[in-house]
Amino acid sequence: MSATGTPHTRSHTRSWLRAGAAGALVVAVLATAPAADGTPGKGTTADSGTAAASRTETPVASTSPLTDVVETQVSLRVPLPASVGAHPEHCDRLSYLRYRSASGPSDSSSADRILVAQPGILEGAGAFDSVARNTVRAAAGQGRHIEFWALDRRSNCLEDNTGIASGDTAKAVDYYYGGAAVDGRTFDGFVTSDQAGWLSEIGLEQTVRDQYDLLAAELPDQRLRKEKVLCGGHSLGGVLTGVFATWDFDGNPVTKADAGFNQCAGYFALDTTISTSLDDLQGNSGDGDGFLNGTLLPKGTVPDTGLGLAAVRAGLRTGILPRFLGLPVVLNPETMNLLAIGGLAARNAPDAESTLLDTVPRNTNLDVTARTLFSKDAGVFLSGKPTIRDFRLTNAAVLGAFMDDNSAPLAFLQTSVGLFDSPGGGRITDKEFPVSNDVQGSPALFGTELKAIPDQPDGPLYTWRNFDRVGAPDDPVHRSKDGTPFTTAAKEVTDVRELARSFAEQPLDFTEDYFPTRLVTDIQLIDDPQLARKLVHPAGLTANPKVTFLAGDGILADHVPADENPVVLPGYQHLDVLTAAPTQNGGGREQISVRLSAFAAKP
């Protein structure tokens, strides 16, 4: 059996489709498009499950220092429509992480407010852990009891987090790479596109419908939803919230109770805007930079949409196009899973010397990914020497190397968690790959901060100086070649230990390893009549009050939308709006949670 539970037989783009593939797409339109009445086209099968919805709620154990916040995992049976075709039975469930005050009501309908958050691209519910806890606690400190629901999109049902959930790094590695069993289960391998045909039907309509169905199931009274629910999201989640707000859910544009905006009392945006377009996220980097494709992802990650909606959907249904986003290296299910294992190691033993990369097998994906993320310059990348395996790094330093804004090359994956250090005197130098520190960074591409890297292979141990130790009396202040410090205390906002915990402890994890391609292509083609006719309430975008938070050094830093009247957070990167520590350098309280909880009091 595969990881899916099925048998092993199982307008800002550039063209990358070959002419032959393009021709095949056109032919495939006729073979796979649904009939006019909405029934599945040729080659699809229907799921016959009609069991009544069931609900489970399970406590989540956490080592978070915020012990006055209760976290549970909620799962509801909400079957996919028959038109989706055959799919694993457990994918007929919707899940979210529910955060509430330990001193507040246990019944959600009795909460003062409920914040419902859509994740960004390649992002899971677990990414919201810190901002959810911080916000719930901030509200409780003012005598208000709010809840924060972090949604997990349906495609995450394809992930197997058994190894991570063991809580043991060695067991996790043996589970994913050594054939070892954990709790009686063995790993069936990472799912491939041809094993996930049903994802070709998981696009914009299903995603916003899932949010609507979940809200209606958990809070059946629409008037209560309109009074108490705040809808929002991070990154792409802001666009999904905008689409949700304008969507018509009953097929009758005259009726308004079902409209998305009438499920929400207000909106919140976390380093994004509430919109139905990717333009704000894309910003000045646009498509002309030759690297991004208008979705914050490297070109080649998302298929070309120039052939139109019908052709793209046919390509997804036939498998000519990949059903989930990914690249051969850097961004794919295996590398994102390894990042979670790295988080587990950093949570369990942050200061211990890492052996992780010595225990996982050498393969092209992991080796080239490591070279891409941890090469001092182009010469090192091309030669492959030295590799990250040649350096002595602590577990926290490995996680920082892949996630910190002074090391990680991709802006949408960056946090501000500190900097490399070396009590033994190891050199730390400029990281000039994939872009030189002499080149002014683009926020939506590589970020804006100077990049640093250890420079002595087979030398002293490199450790990680956490965010709150940058600028401390014992800080040696590592500097770039021009004498500029790589970072300062004002630029650091996230605790590397809490980031590690978010990766390691969440049953609905930090990343979305199988992000449906169709969800992005639908957004890119949102003006197509098949989609546009569902967005019949454009006034929904402004029908409710909203608050917008922008990372001061994040992906929108070079094009802050002044008309949104945003709260700009200095020093924050794109992920910091989710991961920032409750107490900041200088002793101040984290401002997103403070201001978001205040907005929740009276939108």
LOLOKOL-848920 format. One line per field, with one value per residue (C-alpha): residue number from 1; residue in one letter; x, y, z. Coordinates in steps of 0.2 Angstrom, whole numbers, plus 2048, in hexadecimal, padded with zeros to 3 digits. Layout:
BEGIN
i	NUM,...
aa	A,...
east	X,...
north	Y,...
up	Z,...
END
This chain:
BEGIN
i	1,2,3,4,5,6,7,8,9,10,11,12,13,14,15,16,17,18,19,20,21,22,23,24,25,26,27,28,29,30,31,32,33,34,35,36,37,38,39,40,41,42,43,44,45,46,47,48,49,50,51,52,53,54,55,56,57,58,59,60,61,62,63,64,65,66,67,68,69,70,71,72,73,74,75,76,77,78,79,80,81,82,83,84,85,86,87,88,89,90,91,92,93,94,95,96,97,98,99,100,101,102,103,104,105,106,107,108,109,110,111,112,113,114,115,116,117,118,119,120,121,122,123,124,125,126,127,128,129,130,131,132,133,134,135,136,137,138,139,140,141,142,143,144,145,146,147,148,149,150,151,152,153,154,155,156,157,158,159,160,161,162,163,164,165,166,167,168,169,170,171,172,173,174,175,176,177,178,179,180,181,182,183,184,185,186,187,188,189,190,191,192,193,194,195,196,197,198,199,200,201,202,203,204,205,206,207,208,209,210,211,212,213,214,215,216,217,218,219,220,221,222,223,224,225,226,227,228,229,230,231,232,233,234,235,236,237,238,239,240,241,242,243,244,245,246,247,248,249,250,251,252,253,254,255,256,257,258,259,260,261,262,263,264,265,266,267,268,269,270,271,272,273,274,275,276,277,278,279,280,281,282,283,284,285,286,287,288,289,290,291,292,293,294,295,296,297,298,299,300,301,302,303,304,305,306,307,308,309,310,311,312,313,314,315,316,317,318,319,320,321,322,323,324,325,326,327,328,329,330,331,332,333,334,335,336,337,338,339,340,341,342,343,344,345,346,347,348,349,350,351,352,353,354,355,356,357,358,359,360,361,362,363,364,365,366,367,368,369,370,371,372,373,374,375,376,377,378,379,380,381,382,383,384,385,386,387,388,389,390,391,392,393,394,395,396,397,398,399,400,401,402,403,404,405,406,407,408,409,410,411,412,413,414,415,416,417,418,419,420,421,422,423,424,425,426,427,428,429,430,431,432,433,434,435,436,437,438,439,440,441,442,443,444,445,446,447,448,449,450,451,452,453,454,455,456,457,458,459,460,461,462,463,464,465,466,467,468,469,470,471,472,473,474,475,476,477,478,479,480,481,482,483,484,485,486,487,488,489,490,491,492,493,494,495,496,497,498,499,500,501,502,503,504,505,506,507,508,509,510,511,512,513,514,515,516,517,518,519,520,521,522,523,524,525,526,527,528,529,530,531,532,533,534,535,536,537,538,539,540,541,542,543,544,545,546,547,548,549,550,551,552,553,554,555,556,557,558,559,560,561,562,563,564,565,566,567,568,569,570,571,572,573,574,575,576,577,578,579,580,581,582,583,584,585,586,587,588,589,590,591,592,593,594,595,596,597,598,599,600,601,602,603
aa	M,S,A,T,G,T,P,H,T,R,S,H,T,R,S,W,L,R,A,G,A,A,G,A,L,V,V,A,V,L,A,T,A,P,A,A,D,G,T,P,G,K,G,T,T,A,D,S,G,T,A,A,A,S,R,T,E,T,P,V,A,S,T,S,P,L,T,D,V,V,E,T,Q,V,S,L,R,V,P,L,P,A,S,V,G,A,H,P,E,H,C,D,R,L,S,Y,L,R,Y,R,S,A,S,G,P,S,D,S,S,S,A,D,R,I,L,V,A,Q,P,G,I,L,E,G,A,G,A,F,D,S,V,A,R,N,T,V,R,A,A,A,G,Q,G,R,H,I,E,F,W,A,L,D,R,R,S,N,C,L,E,D,N,T,G,I,A,S,G,D,T,A,K,A,V,D,Y,Y,Y,G,G,A,A,V,D,G,R,T,F,D,G,F,V,T,S,D,Q,A,G,W,L,S,E,I,G,L,E,Q,T,V,R,D,Q,Y,D,L,L,A,A,E,L,P,D,Q,R,L,R,K,E,K,V,L,C,G,G,H,S,L,G,G,V,L,T,G,V,F,A,T,W,D,F,D,G,N,P,V,T,K,A,D,A,G,F,N,Q,C,A,G,Y,F,A,L,D,T,T,I,S,T,S,L,D,D,L,Q,G,N,S,G,D,G,D,G,F,L,N,G,T,L,L,P,K,G,T,V,P,D,T,G,L,G,L,A,A,V,R,A,G,L,R,T,G,I,L,P,R,F,L,G,L,P,V,V,L,N,P,E,T,M,N,L,L,A,I,G,G,L,A,A,R,N,A,P,D,A,E,S,T,L,L,D,T,V,P,R,N,T,N,L,D,V,T,A,R,T,L,F,S,K,D,A,G,V,F,L,S,G,K,P,T,I,R,D,F,R,L,T,N,A,A,V,L,G,A,F,M,D,D,N,S,A,P,L,A,F,L,Q,T,S,V,G,L,F,D,S,P,G,G,G,R,I,T,D,K,E,F,P,V,S,N,D,V,Q,G,S,P,A,L,F,G,T,E,L,K,A,I,P,D,Q,P,D,G,P,L,Y,T,W,R,N,F,D,R,V,G,A,P,D,D,P,V,H,R,S,K,D,G,T,P,F,T,T,A,A,K,E,V,T,D,V,R,E,L,A,R,S,F,A,E,Q,P,L,D,F,T,E,D,Y,F,P,T,R,L,V,T,D,I,Q,L,I,D,D,P,Q,L,A,R,K,L,V,H,P,A,G,L,T,A,N,P,K,V,T,F,L,A,G,D,G,I,L,A,D,H,V,P,A,D,E,N,P,V,V,L,P,G,Y,Q,H,L,D,V,L,T,A,A,P,T,Q,N,G,G,G,R,E,Q,I,S,V,R,L,S,A,F,A,A,K,P
east	800,806,806,7F5,7ED,7EB,7F4,805,7FD,7F9,7F9,80B,813,820,81E,827,81C,823,819,815,80E,804,7FC,7F8,7F0,7E4,7DF,7DD,7D0,7C4,7C8,7C7,7BD,7AD,79D,792,788,797,799,7AA,7B2,7B9,7C7,7C1,7B8,7AD,7AF,79F,7A2,792,795,78E,79B,7A5,7B0,7BF,7C9,7D9,7E5,7F6,804,810,820,81B,81F,80E,805,7F5,7F0,7E7,7EA,7E0,7DF,7CD,7C9,7B8,7B1,7AD,7AD,7B4,7A7,7A6,7AD,7BE,7C0,7C9,7D3,7D9,7CA,7D3,7D4,7C1,7C5,7C8,7D4,7DA,7E4,7D9,7E1,7D7,7DB,7DB,7D0,7C4,7B4,7B6,7A8,7AE,79D,7A0,7B0,7B1,7B9,7C0,7CE,7CF,7DF,7E3,7F6,801,809,812,80C,802,7F8,807,80F,803,807,811,805,7F6,7FC,803,7F2,7E7,7F2,7F2,7DF,7DE,7E9,7DB,7CD,7C7,7C7,7CA,7CE,7DA,7D6,7E5,7DE,7E7,7E3,7DC,7EC,7F6,7ED,7FA,808,80F,815,817,829,829,81B,826,830,840,84C,855,844,83E,84D,84B,839,83B,84B,84E,83E,83B,82A,823,813,811,812,81F,822,81B,826,822,813,816,80B,804,7FE,7F4,7E9,7DB,7E5,7E1,7D0,7D5,7D5,7CE,7BC,7C0,7CB,7BF,7B1,7BA,7BC,7AA,7A4,7B0,7A9,797,79A,7A3,798,787,77F,784,77F,78C,799,796,797,7A7,7B2,7C1,7C7,7D9,7EA,7FC,804,7F9,7ED,7E8,7E3,7D9,7D0,7CC,7C5,7BB,7B4,7AE,7A8,796,793,781,781,774,77D,76D,76E,77B,77B,786,793,7A4,7A5,795,79F,7AB,7AA,7BB,7CB,7DE,7ED,7FE,80B,7FE,7EF,7DD,7DB,7D6,7E6,7F9,7FF,802,80C,816,81A,828,831,823,827,835,842,844,843,831,821,815,812,822,829,837,833,82F,826,815,80F,80C,7FA,7FB,7F1,7E2,7D7,7D0,7E1,7EA,7DD,7DD,7F0,7EE,7E1,7EB,7FB,804,806,80B,7FD,807,814,826,837,844,84E,84B,838,830,828,839,842,833,832,845,842,836,842,84F,843,840,853,854,846,84D,860,863,875,87A,885,87A,87B,86B,873,87F,871,865,86A,874,869,868,859,861,872,86E,862,86F,87B,86E,86A,87C,889,895,896,892,8A3,89F,88D,894,8A2,898,8A7,8A6,894,88A,88F,8A1,89C,899,888,87C,86B,865,872,86C,85A,860,86A,85A,84E,856,856,869,86B,85C,85B,848,83F,82F,837,841,83F,84A,851,863,873,881,88E,89E,8A5,8B4,8B8,8B2,8B1,8A0,8A1,896,88A,88B,87F,873,875,883,882,888,877,869,85C,84A,83E,833,843,851,84C,856,862,875,878,885,88D,89A,8AA,8B5,8B0,8B7,8BA,8B2,8A0,894,886,876,875,862,858,859,86C,870,878,87B,88B,893,88E,89E,893,898,89A,899,8A8,8A4,8A4,891,889,880,872,86C,860,853,853,850,83E,83C,842,84B,845,833,835,83C,82D,821,829,82B,81B,80C,801,7FC,80D,816,817,80C,816,809,802,7F5,7FB,7E9,7E7,7F4,7F0,7DE,7E3,7EE,7DF,7D2,7CB,7C5,7B2,7B1,7B9,7B4,7A2,7A4,7AB,79B,79D,7AC,7A6,7A9,7BC,7B7,7A7,7B0,7BD,7CF,7E0,7F0,801,811,822,82E,83B,82F,829,81F,82D,830,81E,814,802,7FE,7EC,7EB,7F0,7FC,804,816,821,834,840,833,835,827,826,829,817,813,822,827,82B,81E,82C,837,848,848,83A,82B,81C,81A,80F,805,7FD,7FA,7F2,7E9,7E1,7DC,7D4,7CB,7C3,7BB,7BE
north	800,812,820,826,816,810,801,803,802,810,8B4,8B5,8A6,8A0,891,881,875,86D,86E,85B,85D,86C,862,854,860,866,855,850,85E,854,844,849,859,857,856,866,85F,85E,84B,843,842,832,82A,830,826,82C,829,821,825,82D,82A,837,844,840,84B,847,853,84E,857,85C,85A,869,86F,881,88C,894,887,891,88D,87D,875,867,85F,85F,853,853,847,851,846,84C,84D,83E,848,848,835,828,82E,828,826,831,83F,841,84A,85D,861,870,875,87D,889,890,897,88A,896,899,88F,87E,881,88B,894,89C,8A3,8B6,8B4,8A6,8AA,89E,89D,897,892,898,88E,87E,882,878,87C,879,889,893,88C,89B,8A9,89F,89C,8AE,8B5,8AB,8AF,8C1,8C2,8B8,8C5,8D2,8C7,8C1,8AE,8AC,89C,89A,88D,889,880,871,86F,85E,859,857,847,83F,843,835,83E,82E,82F,841,83D,830,83F,836,83C,82B,822,82F,82C,81A,81B,825,81E,80D,804,804,803,810,80B,7FC,807,808,816,812,820,831,833,837,841,831,82B,83A,83C,843,852,858,85D,866,878,888,883,874,87E,88C,87F,875,885,889,877,876,887,881,870,878,887,883,894,8A0,8AF,8A9,8A7,8B8,8BF,8B6,8AF,8B9,8B2,8B4,8AC,8AD,8B0,8A6,8A4,8B6,8B4,8A4,8AF,8BC,8AF,8A7,8B8,8BB,8A9,8A4,893,88F,893,8A1,8B2,8BA,8B2,8B9,8AE,8A1,8AE,8AD,8BE,8BA,8AC,8B9,8C8,8CE,8C9,8C8,8C7,8C1,8C7,8C7,8D0,8CB,8CA,8BF,8C2,8BD,8CE,8D5,8C5,8C6,8D8,8E1,8D1,8CB,8C0,8CA,8C5,8B5,8AA,8AC,8A6,8B2,8A6,8A9,898,895,894,882,87E,884,87E,88B,891,899,88B,890,888,879,874,875,86B,85E,85D,85A,84D,843,845,84F,85C,859,858,860,86D,868,869,85B,863,870,870,85E,853,84A,85B,862,852,853,865,85E,851,85F,868,859,857,86A,868,859,85E,870,871,85F,85D,858,846,848,84A,83C,830,833,82B,835,838,845,84E,850,853,861,869,86A,871,87E,883,882,888,896,89B,894,88C,881,87E,877,86D,866,869,86C,866,869,858,85E,86B,868,870,86F,869,87B,881,875,87B,88D,88A,885,892,8A2,8B1,8B3,8A2,89B,8A1,8A1,8B0,8A7,89A,8A6,8AA,8B5,8A8,8AE,8AA,89E,89F,895,896,88D,89B,894,8A0,8A7,8AF,8B6,8AA,8AF,8A1,8A1,8B4,8BF,8CA,8D8,8D7,8E0,8D3,8D2,8CF,8C3,8B9,8B7,8C3,8D3,8CD,8C9,8B6,8AD,89C,892,892,884,872,865,873,879,876,883,887,892,8A3,8A4,8B4,8BB,8B8,8C3,8D3,8CB,8D0,8BF,8C2,8C3,8CC,8C3,8CE,8CF,8D2,8E5,8E5,8E6,8DA,8CC,8D0,8D9,8D6,8E1,8D5,8C5,8C1,8AE,8A1,893,887,88C,88A,879,874,87A,86E,860,85F,863,855,860,865,875,871,86C,85E,85B,86C,86A,872,876,882,88D,88C,88F,89F,8A4,8A1,8A9,8B4,8A5,8A5,894,89B,8AD,8A9,8A2,8B3,8BC,8C6,8D1,8DE,8D0,8D5,8E6,8E0,8DD,8E6,8DF,8E0,8DE,8D9,8DA,8D4,8E3,8D9,8CC,8C9,8D9,8E4,8ED,8F0,8F3,8F5,906,905,8F6,901,8F3,8F0,8EE,8E3,8E9,8DB,8CD,8C1,8B8,8AA,8B4,8BB,8A9,8A4,8B4,8B1,8B8,8C3,8CD,8D3,8E2,8DA,8E0,8D5,8CE,8DA,8CF,8C5,8D5,8DF,8D0,8CC,8DE,8DD,8CE,8D7,8E3,8E1
up	800,7FD,809,801,807,7F5,7ED,7E5,7D4,7D8,7B1,7B8,7B1,7A4,799,79D,795,785,775,776,788,783,775,781,78D,77F,77B,78D,790,786,78F,7A1,7A3,7AE,7A5,7A4,7B3,7BE,7BD,7BC,7AA,7A3,7AD,7BE,7CB,7D9,7EC,7F3,805,80C,81F,82B,830,840,84B,856,861,868,874,86E,879,878,881,87D,88C,88A,894,896,884,880,86F,867,856,84F,841,838,82B,81C,80C,7FC,7EE,7E2,7D4,7DC,7D9,7E2,7F1,802,80F,81C,80F,812,822,826,834,83E,84D,85A,867,876,887,895,89F,891,88C,884,878,869,867,878,874,872,860,855,849,83A,831,81F,81D,80F,801,806,818,825,834,840,839,843,854,85B,855,85A,86C,86D,867,872,881,87E,87D,88D,895,891,898,887,881,86F,865,856,849,83E,82F,827,814,80E,805,815,817,80B,818,823,833,83D,83E,844,851,859,861,85E,850,84E,84D,840,835,836,833,823,81D,825,824,837,83E,849,853,847,837,82A,81D,80C,804,7FE,7F3,7E1,7D5,7CC,7DD,7E1,7D2,7DD,7E1,7D0,7D6,7E6,7E0,7E5,7E6,7F1,7FC,800,801,80E,819,817,81B,82A,831,82E,837,846,848,840,843,835,840,84D,83F,839,84B,851,843,83D,82C,827,822,81F,80D,801,80F,80D,7FB,800,80D,7FF,7F4,802,806,7F4,7F1,7EF,7F7,7F3,7E1,7E3,7E2,7E9,7FA,805,815,80C,805,80C,813,81D,826,82D,839,833,82A,82F,824,829,81D,80F,80A,809,7F6,7E8,7DF,7E1,7DC,7ED,7F2,7E1,7E3,7DA,7D7,7CB,7BD,7B5,7C2,7B9,7C9,7D0,7C7,7D0,7DF,7E9,7E3,7D7,7C5,7C0,7D0,7C9,7B7,7AA,7A9,798,790,79B,7A8,79F,798,7A9,7B2,7A4,7A7,7B9,7B7,7AA,7B4,7A7,7B4,7C6,7D2,7E0,7E1,7E2,7DA,7D8,7E6,7F4,7F4,7F4,801,806,809,813,81D,821,827,834,839,83B,846,851,853,858,864,86D,86D,866,86C,868,858,84A,842,838,827,82B,82E,81F,80F,801,7F2,7E5,7ED,7FE,7F8,7EB,7F7,805,7F8,7F2,804,80B,7FF,802,7F0,7DE,7DE,7ED,7E6,7D6,7DD,7EB,7F7,806,80A,819,81F,820,82E,840,844,853,84F,852,846,838,83B,83A,82A,821,829,82E,824,825,81D,814,802,7FF,807,809,814,81F,832,83D,84A,84E,845,844,852,857,869,862,856,846,838,831,821,813,80A,7F8,7F0,7E9,7E9,7EE,7FE,7F2,7E9,7F1,7F5,7EF,7FD,7F3,7ED,7F9,807,80C,819,817,816,821,821,82B,823,82B,826,831,83E,84E,853,84C,858,856,85F,863,85E,870,872,863,869,87B,883,87D,86B,860,853,843,835,822,817,817,82A,82C,839,831,83D,84C,85B,852,844,84E,854,854,861,858,866,863,850,853,85E,850,844,850,85A,850,84A,83B,836,831,81F,811,808,7FA,7F6,7E8,7D8,7D3,7E1,7DB,7C8,7CD,7D5,7C7,7BB,7C7,7B9,7AF,7AE,7B6,7C6,7C5,7C5,7D7,7DD,7DC,7EC,7E8,7F5,802,802,80A,813,823,82D,82C,833,828,830,825,828,827,81F,817,805,804,80B,7FA,7F6,806,801,80A,806,812,820,826,836,831,83D,83C,83A,837,828,81F,82B,83B,83A,840,84A,854,866,873,87B,86F,870,87C,886,87C,878,867,85E,852,860,86A,85B,854,865,867,855,85A,869,85D,84A
END
